[in-house]
Amino acid sequence: MVTRTRFDDSECPVARSVDAIGDWWSLLIVRDAFDGSRRFGEFQRSLGVAKNILTARLRTLVAGGVLASVPASDGSAYREYVLTSKGQALFPVIVALRQWGEQNFFAAGEPHSQLVDRRQGQHLRALEVLSADGRRLDPDDTTVRKVSTR
């Protein structure tokens, strides 16, 4: 069996993030949590994933502080999974992936799900990367700089 490479001590924030949630099942679990899924069975029905894989991914997301396992809201003996503040902070990532997918993986007129503003019922404006002074930035406008620990 191939040993998984770990990035939890990498100097790169992207590598550490991928280490925490880079598995496609994990991202889809987070997506479903944003869409209101809370119980194991809800995640399994939505994703069609094997129970052992779902169990492992939920355990990893809880251990990483992305989800919390809490008593069921209806007082039953079940547990529910809710997004923590760290998990809630993934919302722009999920929106960006959704918008990228809409733009690149659907033919014109092909049906797909859309994320809409609950209050106005409108499709969301495309996410943009902005500078500190509000300018729109493209990849050529940025560079990676190492941050000193001193």
Phi, psi and chi 1 to 4 in degrees:
 res  aa     phi    psi   chi1   chi2   chi3   chi4
   1 MET       -  136.8  178.5  179.1 -150.1      -
   2 VAL   -77.8  132.6  177.4      -      -      -
   3 THR   -78.9  133.7  -56.4      -      -      -
   4 ARG   -72.6  132.0 -178.7  175.5  176.3  -96.5
   5 THR   -73.4  132.5  -59.1      -      -      -
   6 ARG  -101.4  144.3  -58.8  -75.5  -48.6  174.3
   7 PHE  -122.7   14.7  -64.2  104.6      -      -
   8 ASP   -68.8   -8.1   50.6   -7.4      -      -
   9 ASP  -115.7   12.7   61.9   -9.8      -      -
  10 SER   -69.4  150.6  173.6      -      -      -
  11 GLU   -79.3   -7.8  -67.8 -179.2    3.0      -
  12 CYS   -95.2  121.7  175.4      -      -      -
  13 PRO   -61.7  -32.3  -17.1   25.6      -      -
  14 VAL   -65.9  -44.4  174.1      -      -      -
  15 ALA   -62.4  -43.0      -      -      -      -
  16 ARG   -65.6  -37.8  -73.3 -167.7 -175.0 -165.2
  17 SER   -65.7  -44.4  -62.2      -      -      -
  18 VAL   -62.8  -36.1  167.9      -      -      -
  19 ASP   -60.6  -37.5 -161.9   45.7      -      -
  20 ALA   -80.4  -40.3      -      -      -      -
  21 ILE  -139.5   20.9   49.3  100.9      -      -
  22 GLY   -75.7   -9.9      -      -      -      -
  23 ASP   -76.4  136.9  169.9  -83.2      -      -
  24 TRP   -62.1  -35.6   65.5   76.8      -      -
  25 TRP   -62.5  -40.3  -71.3  121.5      -      -
  26 SER   -63.5  -44.0  -63.3      -      -      -
  27 LEU   -63.9  -37.9  -77.5  170.2      -      -
  28 LEU   -70.3  -33.4  -67.2  173.4      -      -
  29 ILE   -63.4  -45.3  -69.8  166.6      -      -
  30 VAL   -61.9  -44.0  169.3      -      -      -
  31 ARG   -55.7  -47.6  176.7 -150.0   58.2 -167.2
  32 ASP   -65.1  -34.9  -79.7    3.5      -      -
  33 ALA   -63.3  -41.5      -      -      -      -
  34 PHE   -63.0  -31.5  -82.6  115.2      -      -
  35 ASP   -83.7    1.0  -70.1  -13.3      -      -
  36 GLY   109.4   -3.7      -      -      -      -
  37 SER   -68.9  140.4  -66.7      -      -      -
  38 ARG  -134.5  -27.8  -64.9  174.7   61.8   99.7
  39 ARG  -105.6  153.5  -67.9 -164.3  177.5  179.8
  40 PHE   -49.2  -49.9 -174.1   93.9      -      -
  41 GLY   -61.8  -34.8      -      -      -      -
  42 GLU   -65.8  -44.3  -67.1  170.8  -22.6      -
  43 PHE   -62.7  -43.8  -70.0  111.9      -      -
  44 GLN   -65.0  -43.6 -169.3 -174.2   27.9      -
  45 ARG   -62.5  -42.6  -84.9 -171.3  -61.2  -78.1
  46 SER   -66.7  -42.8  171.5      -      -      -
  47 LEU   -92.8  -26.5  -60.4  170.4      -      -
  48 GLY    67.6   25.8      -      -      -      -
  49 VAL   -88.6  149.8   61.0      -      -      -
  50 ALA   -61.5  145.6      -      -      -      -
  51 LYS   -58.0  -40.8  -70.7  179.6 -179.5 -177.6
  52 ASN   -65.8  -37.0   63.0  -38.1      -      -
  53 ILE   -69.5  -44.7  -67.2  172.3      -      -
  54 LEU   -61.5  -43.7 -179.6   56.3      -      -
  55 THR   -58.0  -46.5  -61.9      -      -      -
  56 ALA   -63.8  -43.4      -      -      -      -
  57 ARG   -67.5  -42.1  -63.5  -45.0 -177.1  -85.3
  58 LEU   -62.3  -41.9  -72.9  168.4      -      -
  59 ARG   -61.1  -42.8 -173.1  175.6  -63.9  129.8
  60 THR   -65.8  -42.4  -61.9      -      -      -
  61 LEU   -66.7  -35.4  -70.5  166.8      -      -
  62 VAL   -69.3  -46.1  168.4      -      -      -
  63 ALA   -61.6  -33.1      -      -      -      -
  64 GLY   -83.5   -1.2      -      -      -      -
  65 GLY    78.8   14.7      -      -      -      -
  66 VAL   -84.5  -39.3  173.7      -      -      -
  67 LEU  -121.0  155.6  -66.3  174.6      -      -
  68 ALA  -119.6  141.4      -      -      -      -
  69 SER   -93.6  120.5  174.8      -      -      -
  70 VAL  -127.8  159.8  -60.2      -      -      -
  71 PRO   -60.3  147.6  -21.4   31.3      -      -
  72 ALA   -58.3  140.6      -      -      -      -
  73 SER   -67.3  -19.3   56.1      -      -      -
  74 ASP   -93.2    6.3   63.4    4.1      -      -
  75 GLY    81.6    1.1      -      -      -      -
  76 SER   -73.9  177.1   66.4      -      -      -
  77 ALA   -77.1   -4.9      -      -      -      -
  78 TYR   -72.8  163.7  -67.0  103.1      -      -
  79 ARG  -109.0  152.6  -57.1  -69.7  -65.8  174.8
  80 GLU  -124.7  157.5  -66.5 -178.8  -16.1      -
  81 TYR  -114.0  123.6  -62.9   91.9      -      -
  82 VAL  -124.7  148.5  -63.3      -      -      -
  83 LEU   -69.4  134.2  -69.6  160.1      -      -
  84 THR   -83.5 -178.5   62.7      -      -      -
  85 SER   -62.7  -35.4   57.5      -      -      -
  86 LYS   -64.0  -41.2 -174.7 -170.2  -84.9 -171.7
  87 GLY   -66.6  -42.6      -      -      -      -
  88 GLN   -59.8  -32.5  -69.6  -81.2  -21.7      -
  89 ALA   -67.9  -11.2      -      -      -      -
  90 LEU   -80.1   -5.2  -77.2  166.9      -      -
  91 PHE   -52.9  -48.6 -176.4   66.1      -      -
  92 PRO   -61.7  -29.9  -17.8   27.3      -      -
  93 VAL   -67.9  -45.2  174.4      -      -      -
  94 ILE   -64.6  -41.8  -62.6  -61.8      -      -
  95 VAL   -62.7  -43.9  171.4      -      -      -
  96 ALA   -62.0  -44.0      -      -      -      -
  97 LEU   -63.6  -41.2  -77.0  170.2      -      -
  98 ARG   -61.8  -47.8  177.2  179.5  -76.0  -77.7
  99 GLN   -66.7  -39.0  -70.5 -179.3  -11.8      -
 100 TRP   -63.0  -43.0 -178.7   68.0      -      -
 101 GLY   -64.2  -42.4      -      -      -      -
 102 GLU   -59.9  -40.7  -72.3  173.5  -15.7      -
 103 GLN   -74.6  -31.8 -176.5  178.1   20.5      -
 104 ASN  -113.9  -11.9  -67.7  -73.9      -      -
 105 PHE  -127.1   11.5  -62.4  106.1      -      -
 106 PHE  -129.2  135.3  -70.5   87.6      -      -
 107 ALA   -73.5  156.6      -      -      -      -
 108 ALA   -54.7  129.1      -      -      -      -
 109 GLY    81.7   -6.1      -      -      -      -
 110 GLU   -70.9  131.1 -176.4 -179.8   -2.0      -
 111 PRO   -66.0  142.5   12.8  -15.7      -      -
 112 HIS  -160.6  167.5   61.9  -79.0      -      -
 113 SER   -77.8  153.4   64.4      -      -      -
 114 GLN  -132.1  143.5  -80.0 -171.5  -25.4      -
 115 LEU   -92.3  126.0 -174.2   63.8      -      -
 116 VAL  -126.1  156.0  -62.7      -      -      -
 117 ASP   -65.4  119.4  178.6  -30.3      -      -
 118 ARG   -60.0  -38.6 -172.3 -177.0  -55.9  -94.8
 119 ARG   -72.7  -44.5 -173.5 -178.5  -30.9  157.1
 120 GLN  -101.9  -12.3  -62.8 -179.8  -15.1      -
 121 GLY    70.0   15.4      -      -      -      -
 122 GLN   -96.7  149.3  -60.5  -72.1  -35.9      -
 123 HIS   -61.9  147.6 -170.5  -99.3      -      -
 124 LEU   -74.8  147.3  -55.8 -176.2      -      -
 125 ARG   -68.3  148.2 -164.8  171.8   86.0 -171.6
 126 ALA   -60.6  137.9      -      -      -      -
 127 LEU   -65.5  146.4  -70.5  178.4      -      -
 128 GLU  -132.1  151.0  -63.7  179.4  -42.4      -
 129 VAL   -96.5  124.0  176.8      -      -      -
 130 LEU  -118.4  147.3  -56.0  175.7      -      -
 131 SER   -74.8  172.1   68.3      -      -      -
 132 ALA   -59.4  -29.4      -      -      -      -
 133 ASP   -94.4    8.7   65.5    5.4      -      -
 134 GLY    94.7   -0.8      -      -      -      -
 135 ARG   -71.5  142.7  -69.7  175.6  -65.8  115.1
 136 ARG   -72.4  132.4 -176.3  177.0  177.4  -84.8
 137 LEU  -113.2  141.3  -61.5  175.8      -      -
 138 ASP  -109.7  169.3  -69.4  -43.6      -      -
 139 PRO   -53.2  -38.6  -27.2   35.1      -      -
 140 ASP   -68.1  -13.2  -69.4  -18.6      -      -
 141 ASP   -90.3    0.0  -61.3  -39.8      -      -
 142 THR  -125.0  161.5   65.3      -      -      -
 143 THR  -147.0  156.7 -172.7      -      -      -
 144 VAL   -94.3  130.4  174.2      -      -      -
 145 ARG  -123.2  133.0 -177.3 -176.7  -36.7  152.5
 146 LYS   -71.1  139.1  -61.1  -69.2 -178.6 -171.3
 147 VAL   -97.9  127.1  176.3      -      -      -
 148 SER   -72.9  143.5  173.4      -      -      -
 149 THR   -90.8    1.2   58.5      -      -      -
 150 ARG   -87.4      -  -67.9 -174.7 -121.6  167.4
